[in-house]
Amino acid sequence: MAGKFEIKTSANGKFHFNLKAGNGQIILSSEMYETRAAAEGGIESVKKNAADEARYERRTSAKGDPYFVLKAANGQEIGRSEMYNSPAAMENGVASVKANGPDATIADATA
């Protein structure tokens, strides 16, 4: 099963999306966008940049958990991962975004 982007509307009326792997696990989450069109633009940016290793910034949280950020060519953050329990798990997440991001379909989240 291929990955997919799910667009959600928050309680305040803003939009965000999650990229889910084929198994349904969230592998990348976006920031909040003012409009659905802006969120869709963010998805297109993920599709365009997901395969490019140079667009990934690996980070460590204040608690010491590894995570990554996907950035656009202009350096703007497009999305970020969950916190992982090891660098190896984080690298699996990067590989999953690279594999799923470019060809993922777009769907509205149900609830």
Secondary structure by P-SEA (a helix, b strand, c coil): cbbbbbbbbccccbbbbbbbcccccccbbbcccccaaaaaaaaaaaaacccccccccccccccbbbbbbbbcccccccccccccccaaaaaaaaaaaaacccbbbbbcccc
